[in-house]
Amino acid sequence: MTPEAAYKLLKDGNERFINGISANRDLLKSVADTKDGQKPFAAILSCMDSRAPAELLFDQGIGDIFNIRIAGNVISPYVLGSLEYAVAVAGSKLILVMGHTNCGAVKGACDDVKMGNLTALLDQIKDSISHEPVAEGEDRTGNNKDFVNRIALQNVHHSVNQMMEQSDVIRQHVENGTIQIVPAMYDIATGVVTFHKQLELA
């Protein structure tokens, strides 16, 4: 398995998903086959949104991918630790960071929502709002779907950059070429995952 092969597996899986030809799998056999260990080829950091289940969107089975889900696909020490385990111990070859359209967490950040522990999570997304160019007269609230989707993509790249800045383990694996990090956006209206190039650190 190489990073390129892992990327192709995810891309081909999404193609099957959107075309309604997902693979037939014996899930109970997969349970038995993985009872003594696991070798997921990729780790996916995505939003907790109920409409974006990674295994289904990429047509993968039990034991194929690590699936880390948190509102707004934001970075924390616990998320980084999980991803470090994925690449350094379990041997995953690709980290996919996936946002999605019409994201409630991004809307909340745009609208400066305050609610318990969610407040600190949304504050992380606000960093992405400040990097989005200001267009004269543009509605920069959660009511503007185009703006929300642009911030969601900015937030994906922000999470990727945080990953590279805050994790020596992940950065070294990227620099050595043993893994790749791929930003992506999922369209909740079509089922299509669009893969993006990793932006350079600012």
Helices and strands as residue ranges (DSSP letters): H 3-18, H 27-33, E 42-46, H 54-57, E 65-69, G 71-73, H 77-88, E 94-100, H 104-110, H 118-131, H 145-166, H 168-175, E 180-186, E 193-195
